[in-house]
Amino acid sequence: MKRLLFIMSVALFVTAVKAQEKPRRALFTEFAGASGLVGVSFDSRLKSSNHWGYRVGLSYNMGMGTSPKDEPSVLYSGPSILVASNYLIGRGNHRLELGLGMAFGYFCKEDNADAPPGSSGWNNNRRWEMGYYHFGEVGYRYQPARGFFLRMGVALNFVFERKVGLQWPISLPYLGCGFAF
């Protein structure tokens, strides 16, 4: 009888501890990829035992694209907000990460078809515009329950319309490191 009572107590304790487990979370800095130049993001699993998760963050983008008027080049830069969902494949701390998301930003666009990039002629046509781009990510993720967090892979950034930002898909590697808690 004592043995049965002991086993039931242990089972109840383990169940209570499992119910209190928090999903894995991380705060990290990302270079390139979906963040453009650099960004800071918060990432979390939906449940402690779930492979699905989400990410929100702030980033600073800078790059070249084409304008709606088919001018050869446009420089753009500015802050953006990242929102993404991701799925982890594998077990333990080492996993394959697949993600889809969108970035919304306020970009300073400079275009001048006659001036080389970076010259003073680029300041002739500067304007701030709201913009967005979509991204897909495939990469490796190291995420322990607590401690050092690492992710690296390739992000494909693209826009469905030719209004703002990138016209053609751009593939960028990314590196993210931070702290898991």
Buried (B, 14 or more C-beta within 10 A) or exposed (E): EEEEEEEEEEEEEEEEEEEEEEEBBBBBBBBBBBBBBBBBBBBBBEEEEEBEBBBEBBBBBEBEBBBEEEEEBBBBBBBBBBEBEBBBEEEEBEBEBBBBBBBEBEBBBBBBEEBEEEEEBBEEBEEEBEBBBBBBBEBEBBBBEEEEBBBBBBBBBBBEEBEBBBBEEBEBEBBBBBEBE
